[in-house]
Amino acid sequence: MDGENKKKKFLTLACSAVLFFAAVTPGRSAGLEARKKVERISVPLKLSRNVWNTLLLLPFFVVISQAETDFPILNGPYLGQKRPGPTPEIFAPGIVSLGFHEHNIAISADGKEIFFVAASSDFSRYLIMTTKLKNGAWTMPEVAPFSGGRNDGAPAFSPDGRRLYFSSRRPRTAGGIPADDFDIWYVERKDGSWTDPVNLGGPVNTEKNEANPSVMSDGTIFFQRIEKLGTLNWDIYVSSPSSGTHGVPEKLPAPVNTFANEAGPFIAADGSYLLFQSNRAGGHGVMDLYAAYRTKSGGWSEPVNLGEKVNSRYSDWGPVVSPDGKYLFFGSFRNVQPIVSGSRDYFESMISLLGTPSPGKGTLYWVEAKVIDALRPKGENAELDNALDRIILERDRRFGEFPEFKRRKICF
């Protein structure tokens, strides 16, 4: 009798294992197949109804979730993806990156919540998508609760994680018409949910286009301002906290801003370095990624191109460093091949939102962030470069800009 009970107990555990295995295996048919396997084991043993019900309830929640979608089970940081090395790789191919112009990723400090931007192939609609690590597995990306309008983009966490900034052309008042220009907005996390979006207001937002916010630990916000949509007149601005709001933004001087276009700023939480994109002379492609480093005097070093291992002959933009400082994310047009979807359900949901993706319209990449420290100026080089630029700017202020300064800074 004892031997028979032990046998039943063993096979009961085996049934549970079969059900659990089915629960963590993608596909709608997983639950049905598990039941068939359990029946083949349990029928000869004539297990009681109570035992059968117990077996079914053990993996209940996971079975239900998998029966509703074919989205794969992804565990661990960064959606369980293999970490990149010094060569950029597509981030979460077929999961996050599908060729829907994915870019501007934002990762929470604990790594359990991710936002990113996806867009239609004609760039007429931009959405902020989100995925969370829930019950040990990442959820299928969906439109963020505060997004869904015609144009939302560039999400960025505040370092404390309490706010998420983004840019949008949504109506500035309830029931109003969409704005003609981009403004910076934010939502706040309260009781585990995000509040309704709030316009950051003036003096940061103006009748021009403010976008791509990035925030330091002290609340200082960096962003790009575009004089007019469709024009190539982009510059990076900074606004410091002032009496609970923000002060009048200042345009960053040379050598960060030039006669070329500078945009997509990412500022380190401690303000020690600034990443951005630019089409200035001497790059490797249409738009390259650059890094500028804070000098002892509080200025900026001469921006350094991140190099041909990171940049491509196409456009590379939207640099973001992960909260742990280990990885650099950015958007790139370099991939011209279709990306195989890892989930039919997710792919079909994205098509319903944004239409069919088009190869070569951009997707999300990541690479080791070691390149940022490797390019940091050593010794007094950064201080010297900054001093030379201050001398040149003061000379231009007094006597007018010299032709050789223009040639040194940019030549088309």
C-alpha angles and dihedrals in degrees: 000000000000089000092053092050091050090050092051091047090051093049091045088059089046090055090051090051091052092051093047092049089053090048093059094043116092119241140078093249094059095094093047093049090048092053091052091051092048091049091054088055100038104041095068089049093048091222114199122256090248092055090047092051091048090054092051094049097051096078095020100129096045093046091052093049093050093045088062100052143017092222107134124248107257119185134184135022121335092018090299092291123159107257118250127237130211092308118077116248133188109267115238095340112212090011108060099355112061101140096271091131090268115190146128101060120194121196125192118239092253091048093235099110128051132186126187140164126251126182142186117262091250090051092235095124131038124188134186110228127195140196130183138200100241126172089350097307135084117250123233107269115260137174110286112253092245095046133066099104125118097275126016123148153140102054115194130177122225107239091254091053094232095112135042115200124200141160125247147165092213119136112283091220131040110272092010128129122267113277121253091226139039121261132185115252134176142200126204129218113239126168091348095307137090120252125229113286118272124203109236088221130198147008087030096044117057139158086283125076118279117183147141100052121196123181135208124215091260092054097258107149127210120195144154124254122203117196093212133356112256094027128105098236107114127154137169120243135186131208124190125211114269127181095329094317135057131283127234107295119247125210110238110247128229135320089044099043117042139163086282124071123282121183146136098062122196114187122196112243090247092043093241095131141013126212122197144149126252141169092212119143120282098040129133098235147002092297125008137193119246138184128212122189130214112250129214090259092055096255130109132268122234104285114256123216110238088230139241093292089066104024123060137198087264130064117297117185149149102054116199129172119214117248091252090055093235104109138044117212125194143155121251140180092209097104111082097167126093114258116228111235119239092203127036091198093054093043092051091048090053092049089053089054103038109011126241116335119239122217113244095029093109140273141191123282135181136195139169111290092219088102089072094062092037090061096046110122113253127223116346097334094106092048092049094050091050092049092051091051092049090053092049093047092049090049091051092048091055103036107018129261116305121223092236090059090057092050092048093052103042139343124186 
